[in-house]
Amino acid sequence: MASFVDRVVLHLAAGNGGHGVASIHREKFKPLGGPDGGNGGRGGDVVLIVDPNVHTLLDFHHHPHQRAGNGRQGAGSYRNGAEGADLELRVPDGTVVLTPGGELLADLTGAGTRFIAAQGGRGGLGNAALASTRRKAPGFALLGEPGEAHDLVLELKSVADVGLVGFPSAGKSSLIAALSAARPKIADYPFTTLVPNLGVVSAGASTFTVADVPGLIPGAAAGKGLGLDFLRHVERCAVLLHVLDCATLEPGRDPISDLDAIESELGQYEGTFGELLAKPRLVALNKIDVPEARELAEFVRGELEERGLRVFEISAASHAGLRELTFALAEVVAADRAARPIAEATRIVLQPTAVNDSGFTVLPDPAEPGAFVVRGSKPERWVRQTSFDNDEAVGYLADRLARLGVEAELARQGAQPGAAVTIGEVTFDFAPSAGIEEDYLPTRRGEDERLDTSPRRRRADDRLAAKRSRRTHAEYEGEWTESEDEQ
């Protein structure tokens, strides 16, 4: 069973918002006491939080499906529904959040860093919140929004100052054990190290971290062996230390050829945080406690220094040369830290909406001639919150869209009555009703007067038409004389 996991695919779902409720207050001697429906609760968010006590993504490997709590529905007597509980997922320091396509969403470093991976849905308004001077007793409420659902890839990239790179059995694990208190598995066979190991090293007043990662073989950049696991964990390192085995007995291998193979793989790897060959690199010629290895180290040292590399002859077993190597690494790490820009305090940038930003766009539908698609956060959210089995709720949606300017923009772009208009996942037949918000006369709950063709409605339309033509009440009753304003 796996004990260390550094890459997982998560299937996240935020909580749905609770529905608002349509309710009318009733008590003795007050059969119709007015609307008192409460709002629905907000759905819970899915939040990733960096926890320094977490070192692996193993929990998500076994439980990839995570869901936050849903908001509760509102109730009568102005009772709002409870909010859904946020789901907080603890991740290790150095976790990178990616889309399935590889797009970087967040780089989570530093204890307590938070990232909202999926936003919970808004709760719907109850009819008490929807009441107004024109709509005194709404017979409908708004639905809660569904929460976001995402598939995300989490990758753990160790946060260390120094990364040890080298072939399997080059002595990387022995070196980190000699430099720090880390106790990785050490054995005389390849790929002893299967998971990254971190150690803390002190050099005088300086302290830095060292990462021992799985060994590298040719073809690692293409995924051969444990190469991708190796390369992923050295992306963040400030300096790379080549650990070269000077006592290997394998045919065709020597410190120079090993270095060339490793540098080739570093150059081919395309990481998220820049090129690996752009980092400072040092060379440690290991195992000089073996006489033949010491001779080989002295022989190749000159050629390596001609390449501009700082070379140290060491022995992880006898600790020879480790002090000089430790202080050299501390010097390079200190220079890298000094070169980094000073982190400024987080600033909140306010970006007001542009004056000419209508909040939506109207585009011709490429799939159907004469049809249109409306895009925008507001109209799409309003459609999701509308209960289409309630005529009054549909009329309220039409009012909101008209007030936002959607109908006017559709008419400007040549939309004809009956044209298909798609907003979100719902398609409507375009029925322009310019000025309907001014003319709306709410009456019975649960019905929209604009759908009413009764004589009462026709008389109301006639009165409004008379008002627009600036006729007096006497004129409307049949006297047909000019008003005082026109005389």
Wavefront OBJ file of the C-alpha trace (Angstrom):
o trace
v 0.000 0.000 0.000
v 1.290 3.451 -0.905
v 2.488 5.533 2.065
v 3.536 8.634 0.138
v 1.488 10.233 -2.644
v 2.547 13.467 -4.344
v -0.003 13.684 -7.168
v -3.771 13.176 -7.001
v -6.871 14.095 -8.976
v -9.660 15.549 -6.832
v -13.350 15.664 -7.733
v -14.709 18.596 -5.753
v -18.286 19.812 -5.330
v -19.267 22.864 -3.328
v -22.567 22.988 -1.479
v -25.797 24.076 -3.147
v -27.573 27.153 -1.882
v -30.874 26.637 -0.075
v -34.127 27.711 -1.705
v -36.036 30.728 -0.510
v -39.583 30.130 0.609
v -42.873 31.853 -0.257
v -44.954 32.210 2.887
v -47.743 34.484 4.132
v -48.001 35.397 7.805
v -51.245 34.204 9.379
v -52.608 34.667 12.878
v -55.944 35.294 14.524
v -57.733 38.318 13.032
v -54.876 38.614 10.488
v -55.495 35.969 7.833
v -53.214 37.769 5.370
v -50.477 39.389 7.414
v -48.037 39.904 4.574
v -45.109 37.893 3.174
v -42.753 36.370 5.756
v -40.774 33.794 3.763
v -37.106 33.497 4.771
v -34.021 33.242 2.585
v -32.128 30.058 1.822
v -28.689 29.466 3.322
v -25.422 29.756 1.400
v -23.765 26.548 0.237
v -20.412 25.634 1.746
v -17.087 26.268 -0.035
v -14.323 23.728 -0.611
v -11.129 25.329 0.725
v -7.529 24.086 0.504
v -5.393 25.100 3.496
v -1.641 24.578 3.902
v -0.907 22.622 7.078
v 2.779 22.156 8.072
v 1.833 18.913 9.851
v 0.690 17.300 6.583
v 3.435 15.860 4.383
v 1.631 13.789 1.766
v -1.518 13.717 -0.361
v -2.275 10.160 0.718
v -5.697 10.966 2.224
v -6.927 12.348 -1.101
v -5.558 9.294 -2.911
v -8.018 7.129 -0.959
v -10.862 9.693 -0.920
v -10.745 11.702 -4.167
v -14.421 12.773 -4.017
v -14.990 15.667 -1.618
v -18.193 17.656 -1.129
v -19.123 20.617 1.063
v -22.412 20.988 2.928
v -25.572 22.303 1.303
v -27.446 25.354 2.533
v -30.809 24.771 4.151
v -34.119 26.048 2.796
v -35.726 29.077 4.414
v -38.964 28.924 6.366
v -41.899 31.102 7.303
v -41.825 33.750 10.046
v -38.722 35.299 8.456
v -36.551 32.296 9.330
v -33.481 32.039 7.101
v -31.995 28.665 6.280
v -28.698 27.590 7.843
v -25.533 28.025 5.803
v -23.745 24.930 4.531
v -20.533 23.989 6.316
v -17.307 24.812 4.482
v -15.100 21.817 3.716
v -11.474 22.549 4.656
v -8.921 20.201 3.100
v -5.443 20.204 4.655
v -2.606 19.992 2.128
v 1.196 19.989 2.497
v 3.343 23.056 2.026
v 4.342 23.261 -1.628
v 1.110 21.931 -3.120
v 0.368 23.149 -6.639
v -3.239 23.251 -7.903
v -3.705 22.580 -11.624
v -6.573 22.040 -14.015
v -6.744 18.654 -15.775
v -5.309 20.461 -18.792
v -2.248 21.639 -16.852
v -3.200 25.283 -16.214
v -1.743 26.595 -12.947
v -4.448 27.841 -10.554
v -2.603 28.228 -7.261
v 0.806 27.662 -5.698
v 0.197 26.990 -2.016
v 3.254 27.777 0.086
v 3.390 29.004 3.651
v 1.445 27.742 6.636
v -2.179 28.890 6.635
v -2.352 29.769 2.936
v -5.927 29.330 1.716
v -7.414 28.723 -1.728
v -11.132 28.408 -2.481
v -11.177 25.488 -4.899
v -14.971 25.444 -5.357
v -17.409 28.243 -4.475
v -20.669 27.425 -2.749
v -23.955 28.492 -4.327
v -25.901 31.513 -3.134
v -29.088 31.009 -1.205
v -32.340 32.062 -2.838
v -34.337 35.036 -1.536
v -37.661 34.430 0.175
v -40.771 36.380 -0.734
v -40.286 38.705 2.263
v -37.068 39.972 0.699
v -38.724 40.270 -2.723
v -41.620 42.422 -1.502
v -41.738 46.014 -2.714
v -44.223 48.841 -3.087
v -45.284 47.429 -6.444
v -45.156 43.760 -5.435
v -46.563 43.769 -1.931
v -47.182 40.038 -1.608
v -44.988 38.007 -3.982
v -46.278 34.515 -4.514
v -42.858 33.126 -5.361
v -39.299 32.866 -4.042
v -35.924 32.450 -5.697
v -34.182 29.097 -5.929
v -30.744 28.467 -4.457
v -27.796 28.322 -6.834
v -25.952 25.044 -7.367
v -22.407 24.982 -6.035
v -19.381 24.807 -8.310
v -17.997 21.401 -9.259
v -14.405 21.006 -10.452
v -11.873 18.308 -11.202
v -8.481 19.528 -9.978
v -4.993 18.051 -9.973
v -2.878 18.475 -6.831
v 0.881 18.069 -7.141
v 3.278 18.216 -4.213
v 6.573 19.935 -5.020
v 8.884 19.926 -2.036
v 9.899 23.291 -0.604
v 13.668 22.974 -0.065
v 16.715 25.190 -0.574
v 19.054 22.461 -1.889
v 18.124 19.533 -4.094
v 20.377 16.471 -4.306
v 20.442 15.034 -7.814
v 22.230 11.972 -9.053
v 21.989 8.403 -10.272
v 20.501 5.695 -8.044
v 22.952 4.501 -5.365
v 25.122 7.624 -5.784
v 24.950 8.215 -2.023
v 22.318 10.935 -1.804
v 20.483 9.330 1.111
v 23.747 8.750 2.980
v 24.711 12.377 2.384
v 21.468 13.860 3.730
v 21.727 11.544 6.742
v 25.280 12.795 7.369
v 24.335 16.480 6.952
v 21.095 16.482 8.961
v 18.990 14.528 11.398
v 16.965 12.936 8.578
v 17.069 9.148 8.540
v 16.122 7.933 5.061
v 16.317 4.318 4.018
v 19.860 3.400 2.941
v 20.762 0.172 1.114
v 23.188 -1.096 -1.516
v 20.668 -1.473 -4.346
v 19.154 1.021 -6.825
v 16.014 3.025 -6.097
v 16.253 2.665 -2.338
v 14.706 6.139 -2.111
v 11.152 6.004 -3.397
v 9.835 9.171 -1.734
v 11.429 12.588 -1.121
v 13.197 13.140 2.195
v 13.769 16.571 3.742
v 16.558 17.440 6.151
v 17.471 20.640 7.990
v 21.175 21.583 7.841
v 23.001 24.150 9.992
v 26.172 25.910 8.852
v 27.243 28.428 11.462
v 24.418 30.962 11.790
v 22.757 29.783 8.568
v 20.064 27.138 8.354
v 18.697 25.639 5.153
v 16.770 22.592 4.002
v 17.981 19.778 1.748
v 15.775 17.471 -0.319
v 16.818 13.921 -1.180
v 14.643 12.729 -4.051
v 14.395 9.494 -6.062
v 17.325 8.728 -8.322
v 17.577 9.714 -11.964
v 18.205 7.575 -15.026
v 18.377 8.482 -18.741
v 14.884 9.142 -20.092
v 13.562 10.462 -16.772
v 12.254 13.665 -18.360
v 9.974 11.488 -20.500
v 8.672 9.622 -17.455
v 11.068 6.679 -17.393
v 11.739 5.133 -13.994
v 11.012 7.583 -11.143
v 12.225 10.541 -13.154
v 9.086 12.662 -12.984
v 8.900 12.140 -9.229
v 12.543 13.194 -9.057
v 12.267 16.276 -11.229
v 9.011 17.557 -9.744
v 10.569 17.907 -6.311
v 13.605 19.930 -7.368
v 11.695 22.665 -9.202
v 11.555 24.954 -6.173
v 15.131 24.395 -4.991
v 17.458 27.407 -4.975
v 20.560 25.317 -5.754
v 21.151 21.824 -7.139
v 23.947 19.589 -5.864
v 25.150 16.882 -8.251
v 26.124 13.843 -6.206
v 28.436 11.782 -8.429
v 29.478 8.234 -7.573
v 33.235 7.845 -7.989
v 33.229 4.194 -6.857
v 30.687 2.733 -9.278
v 31.549 -0.592 -10.899
v 28.945 -0.410 -13.643
v 30.475 -0.517 -17.135
v 30.272 2.682 -19.162
v 29.734 4.895 -16.145
v 32.044 7.541 -14.710
v 31.468 10.941 -13.008
v 31.659 12.877 -16.294
v 29.142 10.695 -18.164
v 26.824 10.670 -15.140
v 26.924 14.472 -14.980
v 26.203 14.788 -18.711
v 23.218 12.433 -18.445
v 21.774 14.293 -15.479
v 22.257 17.713 -17.104
v 20.559 16.438 -20.248
v 17.489 15.335 -18.285
v 17.387 18.629 -16.374
v 17.406 20.536 -19.657
v 14.573 18.481 -21.167
v 12.218 18.800 -18.226
v 9.581 21.510 -18.613
v 8.654 22.603 -15.112
v 6.159 25.085 -13.751
v 8.743 27.280 -12.040
v 11.366 27.875 -14.724
v 14.288 25.988 -16.226
v 16.264 23.725 -13.931
v 19.568 24.431 -15.678
v 19.179 28.126 -14.808
v 19.699 27.301 -11.119
v 23.162 27.393 -9.470
v 24.741 23.925 -9.507
v 27.543 22.425 -7.414
v 29.255 19.028 -7.722
v 30.022 16.583 -4.902
v 32.383 13.741 -5.856
v 31.265 11.107 -3.364
v 32.817 7.975 -1.827
v 36.440 9.204 -1.708
v 36.933 6.944 1.316
v 37.565 4.257 -1.331
v 41.161 4.668 -2.660
v 40.212 4.103 -6.309
v 37.374 6.590 -5.975
v 39.701 9.250 -4.528
v 42.055 8.821 -7.485
v 39.171 9.127 -9.950
v 37.860 12.224 -8.185
v 41.237 13.936 -8.420
v 41.429 12.979 -12.105
v 38.049 14.456 -13.160
v 38.092 17.478 -10.864
v 39.971 19.697 -13.323
v 37.569 18.995 -16.201
v 34.551 19.780 -14.030
v 36.060 23.048 -12.825
v 36.750 24.040 -16.446
v 32.968 23.882 -16.953
v 32.545 26.550 -14.283
v 31.317 24.192 -11.557
v 32.428 24.289 -7.938
v 33.658 20.808 -7.040
v 33.946 19.190 -3.601
v 35.473 15.806 -2.845
v 33.454 14.204 -0.040
v 32.629 10.967 1.695
v 29.205 10.554 3.226
v 30.498 7.519 5.116
v 33.585 9.118 6.740
v 32.229 12.718 6.652
v 35.342 13.870 4.812
v 34.843 17.268 3.095
v 31.327 17.756 4.422
v 32.122 20.899 6.390
v 33.437 22.744 3.324
v 30.463 21.553 1.266
v 27.975 22.648 3.925
v 29.322 26.202 4.145
v 29.490 26.483 0.353
v 25.820 25.482 0.069
v 24.883 27.958 2.808
v 26.668 30.716 0.884
v 24.760 30.007 -2.331
v 21.437 29.739 -0.491
v 22.064 33.057 1.292
v 22.840 34.753 -2.039
v 19.613 33.391 -3.531
v 17.558 34.606 -0.572
v 19.113 38.062 -0.773
v 18.320 38.278 -4.495
v 14.642 37.516 -4.021
v 12.288 40.515 -3.989
v 11.052 41.575 -0.596
v 7.501 40.416 -0.096
v 5.147 43.342 0.271
v 2.064 43.399 2.425
v -1.010 42.119 0.636
v -2.938 44.947 -0.950
v -6.605 44.917 -1.795
v -7.090 46.338 -5.274
v -10.523 47.755 -5.965
v -11.534 47.685 -9.604
v -14.827 49.513 -10.106
v -17.072 48.457 -12.916
v -16.596 50.468 -16.081
v -19.283 53.026 -16.878
v -20.113 51.349 -20.183
v -20.066 47.803 -18.790
v -23.609 46.466 -19.043
v -22.780 43.225 -17.229
v -23.793 41.005 -20.149
v -23.136 40.339 -23.813
v -25.499 39.343 -26.605
v -24.036 37.244 -29.416
v -25.617 35.536 -32.434
v -26.002 31.796 -31.943
v -23.707 30.104 -34.501
v -25.769 26.919 -34.373
v -29.072 28.539 -35.387
v -29.591 31.519 -37.720
v -31.642 34.288 -36.147
v -31.050 32.998 -32.619
v -29.032 34.703 -29.880
v -27.025 33.755 -26.790
v -26.904 36.024 -23.734
v -23.858 35.656 -21.483
v -23.201 37.342 -18.173
v -23.005 36.459 -14.506
v -26.187 38.301 -13.559
v -28.618 37.028 -16.212
v -27.270 33.475 -15.932
v -27.607 33.548 -12.157
v -31.134 34.956 -12.364
v -32.184 32.160 -14.710
v -30.764 29.511 -12.370
v -32.718 31.038 -9.480
v -36.072 31.126 -11.280
v -38.799 28.555 -10.763
v -40.341 28.267 -14.228
v -43.505 26.565 -13.003
v -44.568 29.854 -11.387
v -45.852 32.529 -13.762
v -45.146 35.358 -11.350
v -41.531 34.192 -10.930
v -41.142 34.166 -14.710
v -42.563 37.673 -14.888
v -40.128 38.809 -12.206
v -37.270 37.384 -14.280
v -38.553 39.232 -17.346
v -38.639 42.474 -15.351
v -35.060 42.016 -14.201
v -33.791 41.239 -17.697
v -35.625 44.217 -19.141
v -34.285 46.500 -16.412
v -30.747 45.255 -17.095
v -31.175 46.135 -20.783
v -31.180 42.640 -22.277
v -34.391 43.147 -24.248
v -33.242 46.492 -25.616
v -29.912 45.014 -26.729
v -31.638 42.070 -28.403
v -33.930 44.457 -30.261
v -30.948 46.602 -31.262
v -29.223 43.561 -32.776
v -32.311 42.721 -34.816
v -33.945 39.976 -32.771
v -37.453 39.279 -34.061
v -40.385 38.202 -31.874
v -40.259 34.442 -31.486
v -36.488 34.234 -31.972
v -34.695 31.704 -29.751
v -32.711 33.379 -26.965
v -30.490 31.186 -24.784
v -29.447 32.295 -21.298
v -27.420 29.742 -19.384
v -29.073 26.373 -19.947
v -32.546 27.730 -20.771
v -33.827 28.822 -24.187
v -36.679 31.361 -24.447
v -38.802 32.674 -27.291
v -38.103 36.384 -27.595
v -41.249 38.353 -26.676
v -40.295 42.037 -26.310
v -42.141 43.929 -23.623
v -40.512 47.367 -23.561
v -41.705 49.449 -20.646
v -43.336 46.499 -18.932
v -41.722 47.322 -15.595
v -43.534 50.654 -15.553
v -46.825 49.058 -16.496
v -46.774 46.093 -14.149
v -49.811 45.952 -11.860
v -49.456 42.975 -9.511
v -52.716 41.455 -8.272
v -53.274 37.793 -7.423
v -50.345 35.855 -5.956
v -48.929 33.182 -8.236
v -50.001 34.866 -11.462
v -48.390 37.412 -13.722
v -50.815 40.084 -14.972
v -48.911 40.360 -18.213
v -50.176 36.913 -19.099
v -53.758 37.904 -18.262
v -56.113 38.739 -21.166
v -59.206 39.301 -19.022
v -61.413 42.414 -19.445
v -59.975 43.751 -16.202
v -56.488 43.608 -17.665
v -57.575 45.206 -20.918
v -59.178 48.082 -19.001
v -55.895 48.559 -17.092
v -53.987 48.647 -20.373
v -56.414 51.252 -21.722
v -55.913 53.462 -18.680
v -52.133 53.265 -19.049
v -52.359 54.062 -22.744
v -54.465 57.089 -21.947
v -51.912 58.244 -19.387
v -49.057 57.975 -21.892
v -50.983 60.103 -24.420
v -51.384 62.755 -21.704
v -55.158 62.691 -21.842
v -57.079 63.692 -18.776
v -59.462 61.410 -17.007
v -62.367 63.293 -18.515
v -60.953 62.757 -21.999
v -60.612 59.055 -21.318
v -64.298 58.890 -20.306
v -65.289 60.239 -23.718
v -65.221 64.032 -23.629
v -62.197 64.145 -26.013
v -61.108 67.690 -25.257
v -57.541 68.836 -25.159
v -55.915 68.877 -21.739
v -54.980 72.088 -20.016
v -51.294 71.469 -20.722
v -51.927 71.354 -24.454
v -54.128 74.397 -24.597
l 1 2 3 4 5 6 7 8 9 10 11 12 13 14 15 16 17 18 19 20 21 22 23 24 25 26 27 28 29 30 31 32 33 34 35 36 37 38 39 40 41 42 43 44 45 46 47 48 49 50 51 52 53 54 55 56 57 58 59 60 61 62 63 64 65 66 67 68 69 70 71 72 73 74 75 76 77 78 79 80 81 82 83 84 85 86 87 88 89 90 91 92 93 94 95 96 97 98 99 100 101 102 103 104 105 106 107 108 109 110 111 112 113 114 115 116 117 118 119 120 121 122 123 124 125 126 127 128 129 130 131 132 133 134 135 136 137 138 139 140 141 142 143 144 145 146 147 148 149 150 151 152 153 154 155 156 157 158 159 160 161 162 163 164 165 166 167 168 169 170 171 172 173 174 175 176 177 178 179 180 181 182 183 184 185 186 187 188 189 190 191 192 193 194 195 196 197 198 199 200 201 202 203 204 205 206 207 208 209 210 211 212 213 214 215 216 217 218 219 220 221 222 223 224 225 226 227 228 229 230 231 232 233 234 235 236 237 238 239 240 241 242 243 244 245 246 247 248 249 250 251 252 253 254 255 256 257 258 259 260 261 262 263 264 265 266 267 268 269 270 271 272 273 274 275 276 277 278 279 280 281 282 283 284 285 286 287 288 289 290 291 292 293 294 295 296 297 298 299 300 301 302 303 304 305 306 307 308 309 310 311 312 313 314 315 316 317 318 319 320 321 322 323 324 325 326 327 328 329 330 331 332 333 334 335 336 337 338 339 340 341 342 343 344 345 346 347 348 349 350 351 352 353 354 355 356 357 358 359 360 361 362 363 364 365 366 367 368 369 370 371 372 373 374 375 376 377 378 379 380 381 382 383 384 385 386 387 388 389 390 391 392 393 394 395 396 397 398 399 400 401 402 403 404 405 406 407 408 409 410 411 412 413 414 415 416 417 418 419 420 421 422 423 424 425 426 427 428 429 430 431 432 433 434 435 436 437 438 439 440 441 442 443 444 445 446 447 448 449 450 451 452 453 454 455 456 457 458 459 460 461 462 463 464 465 466 467 468 469 470 471 472 473 474 475 476 477 478 479 480 481 482 483 484 485 486 487
